[in-house]
Amino acid sequence: MKPIYNVLILGASYGSLFSTKLLLAGHSVTLVCTPPTAELINREGTLVRFPIRGRDTLVEIYSNTLVGQLSASAPEGVEPTEFDLVVLGMQESQYSSAGVREMMARIAAARLPNLAIMNMPPLPYLARIPGLATDQLEGCFVEPGVWDGFDPGLVSLASPDPQAFRPPEEPKNVLQVGLPTNFKAARFEDEEHTQILRDLQADIEAILYDPGDGTTEIPVKLKVHDSIFVPLAKWPMLLAGNYRCIQRDDMISIREAVHGDIEAAKDIYGWAGQLCTNLGAAETDLVPFEKYARAAEGLAKPSSAARALFNGAKHIERVDCLIQKIASQQGLRSDTVDKIVDLVDERLGKNRAATA
């Protein structure tokens, strides 16, 4: 009989994508979110829309029709010892907010395995990469002390490659998947914890869903890898596309950032890939530029980081800063990365001054 896991997912927006896959496989999930969103989810469940190859319309999956059990909670109501796995699906800046910070301390004390589905790798995960001076990277985090109590061996990372968004006209329990790629997760140090990920991977692979006209596979799988460097394959994508959406006075789509100057995108993609291999990644851990460029053709919106900046955010995930500092430790630098960091710093400065 297969094990049924009780999974705590921090973040009800992007986290609802991962939770839907777990619920389809029969596992139990608690989503952590604000009290109004928790009340909405507990009353109505979640709705995630998936594009399916060969279908003209999106497949809508309501959590309250699935075999797995879903609940939602504000951070203050979370008792971590009730769970088998924690999935970190919030933006990096949210972990230092009131209530969440205290919950993170309880999670660290419970010594649970934590899988981050974040663009910004948590500091304990970075500590697993040989040779990195993580103390020199703390300035890229909003509040690095949030991660102080976490054992690096209990923190892993999954590349958050699937693209999803909340339709602006919809309530906060609705998510739409734009690019249905896979979560690529690195192993934990303990094989017992990695086995949880392998069990979830197998269960998700086995899912067949009937939207009313016959069973079909639902995209967005979990792929577990032995290499701890596989999730870093997102770094070249972030630099070539997501952060290059950010211009001095406006923002552009990921598609335009990549295909507006394909050679510039290819150059910075290759530079970031070289940084990953310098750290220990194999070429097979990374995604070829041509495959990424094809995917970017369908990304007609600016990145979430760009949208947040131009909506007045005072903090965003600073993977640009992180890559710049890690590259410096390796004796590498890039004019493109320096320009990205300067543009983000400038826009954040304007946003903070506007609300000072």
Kinemage of the C-alpha trace (Angstrom):
@kinemage 1
@onewidth
@group {chain A} dominant
@subgroup {mainchain}
@vectorlist {calphas} color= white
{ca met a 1} P 0.000 0.000 0.000
{ca lys a 2} L 1.463 3.339 -1.016
{ca pro a 3} L 2.104 5.910 1.735
{ca ile a 4} L -0.201 8.903 2.022
{ca tyr a 5} L 1.744 12.035 2.915
{ca asn a 6} L 0.617 15.128 4.769
{ca val a 7} L 2.278 18.084 3.056
{ca leu a 8} L 2.486 21.690 4.231
{ca ile a 9} L 2.758 24.192 1.350
{ca leu a 10} L 3.698 27.787 2.097
{ca gly a 11} L 2.021 30.062 -0.439
{ca ala a 12} L -1.454 29.552 -1.882
{ca ser a 13} L -0.839 31.090 -5.311
{ca tyr a 14} L 1.979 29.174 -7.000
{ca gly a 15} L 1.643 26.585 -4.234
{ca ser a 16} L -1.867 25.688 -5.393
{ca leu a 17} L -0.364 24.290 -8.620
{ca phe a 18} L 1.823 21.842 -6.698
{ca ser a 19} L -1.005 21.102 -4.260
{ca thr a 20} L -3.389 20.147 -7.082
{ca lys a 21} L -0.908 17.560 -8.347
{ca leu a 22} L -0.606 16.106 -4.833
{ca leu a 23} L -4.379 16.073 -4.318
{ca leu a 24} L -4.869 14.273 -7.637
{ca ala a 25} L -2.451 11.626 -6.307
{ca gly a 26} L -4.425 11.243 -3.066
{ca his a 27} L -2.167 13.083 -0.615
{ca ser a 28} L -3.245 15.635 2.008
{ca val a 29} L -2.224 19.292 1.737
{ca thr a 30} L -2.438 22.350 3.944
{ca leu a 31} L -1.847 25.680 2.193
{ca val a 32} L -0.472 28.566 4.254
{ca cys a 33} L -1.787 31.984 3.258
{ca thr a 34} L -3.436 35.130 4.603
{ca pro a 35} L -6.538 34.667 6.778
{ca pro a 36} L -8.999 35.947 4.089
{ca thr a 37} L -7.519 33.629 1.441
{ca ala a 38} L -7.505 30.712 3.900
{ca glu a 39} L -11.187 31.332 4.642
{ca leu a 40} L -11.962 31.433 0.892
{ca ile a 41} L -10.062 28.178 0.198
{ca asn a 42} L -11.595 26.367 3.165
{ca arg a 43} L -15.039 27.430 1.927
{ca glu a 44} L -14.668 26.936 -1.850
{ca gly a 45} L -11.403 25.033 -2.459
{ca thr a 46} L -9.013 25.939 -5.275
{ca leu a 47} L -9.349 25.977 -9.056
{ca val a 48} L -6.327 25.422 -11.303
{ca arg a 49} L -6.573 25.610 -15.096
{ca phe a 50} L -4.178 23.526 -17.183
{ca pro a 51} L -3.423 23.702 -20.909
{ca ile a 52} L -3.404 20.196 -22.410
{ca arg a 53} L -1.647 19.416 -25.673
{ca gly a 54} L -4.199 18.678 -28.390
{ca arg a 55} L -7.097 20.370 -26.559
{ca asp a 56} L -8.502 23.765 -27.545
{ca thr a 57} L -9.761 24.605 -24.061
{ca leu a 58} L -8.145 24.601 -20.638
{ca val a 59} L -8.882 21.741 -18.247
{ca glu a 60} L -10.281 23.073 -14.975
{ca ile a 61} L -9.510 21.080 -11.831
{ca tyr a 62} L -11.386 21.907 -8.628
{ca ser a 63} L -9.736 20.707 -5.439
{ca asn a 64} L -13.029 19.784 -3.803
{ca thr a 65} L -13.626 17.098 -6.465
{ca leu a 66} L -10.314 15.318 -5.804
{ca val a 67} L -9.505 12.345 -3.585
{ca gly a 68} L -6.837 14.178 -1.554
{ca gln a 69} L -7.800 16.422 1.341
{ca leu a 70} L -7.106 20.188 1.176
{ca ser a 71} L -7.216 22.760 3.950
{ca ala a 72} L -5.776 26.241 4.369
{ca ser a 73} L -4.393 28.064 7.378
{ca ala a 74} L -2.883 31.360 8.403
{ca pro a 75} L 0.749 31.003 9.581
{ca glu a 76} L -0.207 31.305 13.236
{ca gly a 77} L -2.324 28.148 13.059
{ca val a 78} L 0.396 25.860 11.692
{ca glu a 79} L 1.839 23.062 13.836
{ca pro a 80} L 4.753 21.711 11.726
{ca thr a 81} L 5.105 18.405 13.570
{ca glu a 82} L 1.833 17.239 11.951
{ca phe a 83} L 3.460 17.110 8.496
{ca asp a 84} L 5.836 14.856 6.555
{ca leu a 85} L 7.173 17.464 4.114
{ca val a 86} L 7.217 21.250 3.812
{ca val a 87} L 7.081 22.905 0.386
{ca leu a 88} L 8.331 26.490 0.337
{ca gly a 89} L 6.298 28.192 -2.388
{ca met a 90} L 6.351 31.842 -1.302
{ca gln a 91} L 8.406 34.709 -2.670
{ca glu a 92} L 11.634 35.089 -0.696
{ca ser a 93} L 10.619 38.409 0.871
{ca gln a 94} L 7.452 36.897 2.366
{ca tyr a 95} L 9.343 34.605 4.755
{ca ser a 96} L 10.350 37.569 6.903
{ca ser a 97} L 6.811 38.909 7.341
{ca ala a 98} L 5.130 38.862 10.752
{ca gly a 99} L 3.676 35.457 11.580
{ca val a 100} L 5.559 33.724 8.767
{ca arg a 101} L 8.932 34.411 10.418
{ca glu a 102} L 7.778 32.743 13.617
{ca met a 103} L 6.283 29.809 11.693
{ca met a 104} L 9.619 29.338 9.894
{ca ala a 105} L 11.354 29.042 13.266
{ca arg a 106} L 8.873 26.322 14.272
{ca ile a 107} L 9.464 24.495 10.981
{ca ala a 108} L 13.239 24.612 11.482
{ca ala a 109} L 12.875 23.273 15.020
{ca ala a 110} L 10.681 20.396 13.785
{ca arg a 111} L 13.565 19.213 11.528
{ca leu a 112} L 11.290 18.369 8.627
{ca pro a 113} L 12.513 18.019 5.026
{ca asn a 114} L 11.849 21.280 3.138
{ca leu a 115} L 11.515 21.472 -0.644
{ca ala a 116} L 11.758 25.033 -1.982
{ca ile a 117} L 9.979 25.812 -5.265
{ca met a 118} L 11.514 29.258 -5.457
{ca asn a 119} L 13.632 31.165 -7.936
{ca met a 120} L 15.714 32.370 -4.980
{ca pro a 121} L 17.528 29.361 -3.453
{ca pro a 122} L 17.344 29.390 0.359
{ca leu a 123} L 20.659 30.009 2.127
{ca pro a 124} L 20.760 26.486 3.666
{ca tyr a 125} L 20.466 24.981 0.191
{ca leu a 126} L 23.309 27.162 -1.076
{ca ala a 127} L 25.371 25.839 1.847
{ca arg a 128} L 25.195 22.390 0.192
{ca ile a 129} L 27.203 23.672 -2.802
{ca pro a 130} L 30.902 23.046 -2.125
{ca gly a 131} L 33.095 26.111 -1.897
{ca leu a 132} L 30.423 28.805 -1.624
{ca ala a 133} L 30.977 31.459 1.050
{ca thr a 134} L 27.315 31.839 1.951
{ca asp a 135} L 27.976 34.584 4.516
{ca gln a 136} L 28.934 36.827 1.573
{ca leu a 137} L 25.543 36.189 -0.054
{ca glu a 138} L 23.323 37.267 2.839
{ca gly a 139} L 22.937 40.822 1.515
{ca cys a 140} L 20.836 39.484 -1.378
{ca phe a 141} L 18.161 38.271 1.066
{ca val a 142} L 15.548 40.477 2.714
{ca glu a 143} L 16.120 38.857 6.113
{ca pro a 144} L 18.784 36.131 5.989
{ca gly a 145} L 18.266 35.339 9.683
{ca val a 146} L 15.007 33.570 8.746
{ca trp a 147} L 17.144 30.631 7.571
{ca asp a 148} L 19.462 30.433 10.602
{ca gly a 149} L 17.819 27.423 12.237
{ca phe a 150} L 17.618 25.236 9.120
{ca asp a 151} L 19.907 22.236 8.632
{ca pro a 152} L 21.258 22.372 5.031
{ca gly a 153} L 20.729 18.632 4.675
{ca leu a 154} L 17.001 19.149 5.245
{ca val a 155} L 16.604 21.817 2.559
{ca ser a 156} L 16.360 21.060 -1.140
{ca leu a 157} L 15.329 23.019 -4.208
{ca ala a 158} L 13.079 22.393 -7.195
{ca ser a 159} L 13.450 24.560 -10.268
{ca pro a 160} L 10.121 26.418 -10.546
{ca asp a 161} L 9.985 26.098 -14.328
{ca pro a 162} L 6.187 25.913 -14.726
{ca gln a 163} L 4.718 29.361 -15.415
{ca ala a 164} L 1.424 30.173 -13.731
{ca phe a 165} L -0.506 33.303 -12.821
{ca arg a 166} L -3.582 34.479 -11.014
{ca pro a 167} L -6.028 35.938 -13.561
{ca pro a 168} L -6.501 39.517 -12.304
{ca glu a 169} L -10.303 39.396 -12.602
{ca glu a 170} L -10.568 36.136 -10.619
{ca pro a 171} L -10.642 35.478 -6.837
{ca lys a 172} L -7.465 34.405 -5.053
{ca asn a 173} L -8.260 30.696 -5.118
{ca val a 174} L -7.922 30.571 -8.935
{ca leu a 175} L -4.652 29.884 -10.791
{ca gln a 176} L -3.973 29.483 -14.499
{ca val a 177} L -0.968 27.560 -15.820
{ca gly a 178} L 0.723 29.258 -18.773
{ca leu a 179} L 3.742 27.030 -19.396
{ca pro a 180} L 3.149 23.454 -18.126
{ca thr a 181} L 6.740 22.284 -17.647
{ca asn a 182} L 8.082 20.170 -14.773
{ca phe a 183} L 9.434 20.798 -11.285
{ca lys a 184} L 13.019 19.451 -11.252
{ca ala a 185} L 13.983 18.678 -7.656
{ca ala a 186} L 17.374 17.873 -6.161
{ca arg a 187} L 17.713 15.070 -3.643
{ca phe a 188} L 17.962 15.602 0.106
{ca glu a 189} L 21.086 14.461 1.943
{ca asp a 190} L 19.081 11.728 3.703
{ca glu a 191} L 17.763 9.002 1.397
{ca glu a 192} L 14.711 8.548 3.629
{ca his a 193} L 13.677 12.133 2.884
{ca thr a 194} L 14.521 11.787 -0.799
{ca gln a 195} L 12.256 8.729 -0.887
{ca ile a 196} L 9.304 10.981 -0.040
{ca leu a 197} L 10.049 12.956 -3.210
{ca arg a 198} L 10.436 9.760 -5.246
{ca asp a 199} L 7.098 8.465 -3.933
{ca leu a 200} L 5.399 11.735 -4.874
{ca gln a 201} L 7.060 11.651 -8.287
{ca ala a 202} L 5.733 8.141 -8.955
{ca asp a 203} L 2.235 9.002 -7.742
{ca ile a 204} L 2.060 12.137 -9.897
{ca glu a 205} L 3.325 10.197 -12.937
{ca ala a 206} L 0.476 7.706 -12.505
{ca ile a 207} L -2.313 10.308 -12.505
{ca leu a 208} L -5.003 10.095 -15.170
{ca tyr a 209} L -7.811 12.653 -14.936
{ca asp a 210} L -11.182 12.624 -16.646
{ca pro a 211} L -12.431 16.163 -17.406
{ca gly a 212} L -15.666 14.693 -18.738
{ca asp a 213} L -14.663 13.393 -22.147
{ca gly a 214} L -12.186 10.639 -21.309
{ca thr a 215} L -9.050 10.280 -19.222
{ca thr a 216} L -5.950 12.331 -19.963
{ca glu a 217} L -2.570 13.027 -18.412
{ca ile a 218} L -2.270 16.345 -16.608
{ca pro a 219} L 1.045 18.131 -17.262
{ca val a 220} L 3.482 19.499 -14.675
{ca lys a 221} L 5.307 16.546 -13.157
{ca leu a 222} L 7.837 16.256 -10.331
{ca lys a 223} L 11.228 14.969 -11.481
{ca val a 224} L 13.720 14.013 -8.757
{ca his a 225} L 17.440 14.200 -9.566
{ca asp a 226} L 20.543 13.004 -7.741
{ca ser a 227} L 22.487 16.119 -8.749
{ca ile a 228} L 22.062 19.093 -6.424
{ca phe a 229} L 22.867 21.363 -9.381
{ca val a 230} L 19.861 20.525 -11.595
{ca pro a 231} L 17.634 23.303 -10.133
{ca leu a 232} L 20.332 25.863 -10.989
{ca ala a 233} L 19.372 25.348 -14.652
{ca lys a 234} L 16.843 28.126 -13.958
{ca trp a 235} L 19.626 30.713 -13.519
{ca pro a 236} L 20.441 31.086 -17.236
{ca met a 237} L 16.711 31.405 -17.955
{ca leu a 238} L 16.252 34.111 -15.337
{ca leu a 239} L 19.129 36.174 -16.683
{ca ala a 240} L 18.320 35.724 -20.378
{ca gly a 241} L 14.592 36.336 -19.968
{ca asn a 242} L 13.006 37.211 -16.627
{ca tyr a 243} L 15.379 39.934 -15.442
{ca arg a 244} L 15.957 41.346 -18.927
{ca cys a 245} L 12.230 42.189 -18.969
{ca ile a 246} L 13.183 45.034 -16.635
{ca gln a 247} L 14.015 48.239 -18.538
{ca arg a 248} L 14.825 51.605 -17.041
{ca asp a 249} L 11.356 53.105 -17.549
{ca asp a 250} L 9.126 50.205 -18.489
{ca met a 251} L 8.969 46.416 -18.848
{ca ile a 252} L 8.793 44.041 -21.807
{ca ser a 253} L 7.618 40.451 -22.205
{ca ile a 254} L 9.926 37.488 -21.680
{ca arg a 255} L 9.456 36.673 -25.369
{ca glu a 256} L 10.692 40.135 -26.373
{ca ala a 257} L 13.548 40.021 -23.865
{ca val a 258} L 14.801 36.785 -25.440
{ca his a 259} L 13.886 37.164 -29.112
{ca gly a 260} L 14.274 40.934 -29.402
{ca asp a 261} L 18.052 40.362 -29.299
{ca ile a 262} L 18.549 36.628 -29.547
{ca glu a 263} L 22.355 36.822 -29.618
{ca ala a 264} L 22.508 38.910 -26.426
{ca ala a 265} L 20.126 36.445 -24.756
{ca lys a 266} L 22.241 33.512 -25.910
{ca asp a 267} L 25.442 35.141 -24.627
{ca ile a 268} L 24.179 35.741 -21.094
{ca tyr a 269} L 22.497 32.316 -21.057
{ca gly a 270} L 25.838 30.707 -21.890
{ca trp a 271} L 27.674 32.821 -19.301
{ca ala a 272} L 25.262 31.744 -16.551
{ca gly a 273} L 25.556 28.137 -17.664
{ca gln a 274} L 29.332 28.369 -17.399
{ca leu a 275} L 28.957 29.695 -13.861
{ca cys a 276} L 26.825 26.653 -12.985
{ca thr a 277} L 29.396 24.217 -14.420
{ca asn a 278} L 32.169 26.042 -12.545
{ca leu a 279} L 30.234 25.348 -9.347
{ca gly a 280} L 30.006 21.649 -10.164
{ca ala a 281} L 27.043 21.180 -12.498
{ca ala a 282} L 27.330 18.789 -15.421
{ca glu a 283} L 26.307 19.907 -18.900
{ca thr a 284} L 23.443 17.401 -18.681
{ca asp a 285} L 22.111 19.231 -15.602
{ca leu a 286} L 21.415 22.294 -17.746
{ca val a 287} L 18.840 23.097 -20.435
{ca pro a 288} L 20.135 23.905 -23.938
{ca phe a 289} L 19.511 27.507 -24.997
{ca glu a 290} L 17.555 26.441 -28.082
{ca lys a 291} L 15.009 24.558 -25.945
{ca tyr a 292} L 14.595 27.553 -23.635
{ca ala a 293} L 14.273 29.959 -26.578
{ca arg a 294} L 11.451 27.847 -28.055
{ca ala a 295} L 9.607 27.915 -24.714
{ca ala a 296} L 10.126 31.691 -24.447
{ca glu a 297} L 8.216 32.191 -27.713
{ca gly a 298} L 5.053 31.456 -25.756
{ca leu a 299} L 5.800 33.775 -22.828
{ca ala a 300} L 3.959 36.910 -23.869
{ca lys a 301} L 3.858 38.524 -20.416
{ca pro a 302} L 6.621 40.287 -18.477
{ca ser a 303} L 8.155 38.225 -15.665
{ca ser a 304} L 6.621 38.315 -12.205
{ca ala a 305} L 9.718 40.160 -10.961
{ca ala a 306} L 9.250 42.885 -13.578
{ca arg a 307} L 5.529 43.193 -12.887
{ca ala a 308} L 6.169 43.478 -9.148
{ca leu a 309} L 8.812 46.170 -9.635
{ca phe a 310} L 6.587 48.302 -11.852
{ca asn a 311} L 3.671 47.820 -9.475
{ca gly a 312} L 5.696 49.463 -6.722
{ca ala a 313} L 7.183 46.475 -4.841
{ca lys a 314} L 9.833 47.396 -2.284
{ca his a 315} L 11.342 43.875 -2.388
{ca ile a 316} L 11.648 41.222 -5.085
{ca glu a 317} L 13.642 38.000 -5.279
{ca arg a 318} L 17.216 39.104 -5.995
{ca val a 319} L 18.581 36.146 -7.933
{ca asp a 320} L 20.370 38.747 -10.071
{ca cys a 321} L 22.283 39.961 -7.011
{ca leu a 322} L 22.919 36.380 -5.876
{ca ile a 323} L 24.385 35.330 -9.233
{ca gln a 324} L 26.541 38.457 -9.364
{ca lys a 325} L 28.032 37.743 -5.922
{ca ile a 326} L 28.531 34.017 -6.566
{ca ala a 327} L 30.223 34.815 -9.886
{ca ser a 328} L 32.528 37.256 -8.105
{ca gln a 329} L 33.610 34.454 -5.759
{ca gln a 330} L 34.475 32.459 -8.889
{ca gly a 331} L 36.402 35.331 -10.458
{ca leu a 332} L 33.714 35.975 -13.085
{ca arg a 333} L 31.743 39.086 -14.006
{ca ser a 334} L 29.289 40.116 -16.698
{ca asp a 335} L 28.394 43.592 -17.954
{ca thr a 336} L 24.841 42.336 -18.570
{ca val a 337} L 24.444 41.117 -14.985
{ca asp a 338} L 25.930 44.345 -13.623
{ca lys a 339} L 23.397 46.318 -15.703
{ca ile a 340} L 20.498 44.152 -14.486
{ca val a 341} L 21.535 44.598 -10.845
{ca asp a 342} L 21.846 48.368 -11.302
{ca leu a 343} L 18.406 48.630 -12.943
{ca val a 344} L 16.743 46.586 -10.198
{ca asp a 345} L 18.518 48.590 -7.477
{ca glu a 346} L 17.400 51.833 -9.139
{ca arg a 347} L 13.763 50.804 -9.465
{ca leu a 348} L 13.614 49.451 -5.898
{ca gly a 349} L 15.113 52.729 -4.688
{ca lys a 350} L 12.360 54.681 -6.466
{ca asn a 351} L 9.660 52.406 -5.067
{ca arg a 352} L 10.962 52.728 -1.521
{ca ala a 353} L 11.337 56.503 -1.793
{ca ala a 354} L 7.752 56.793 -3.039
{ca thr a 355} L 6.403 55.205 0.149
{ca ala a 356} L 8.915 56.657 2.618
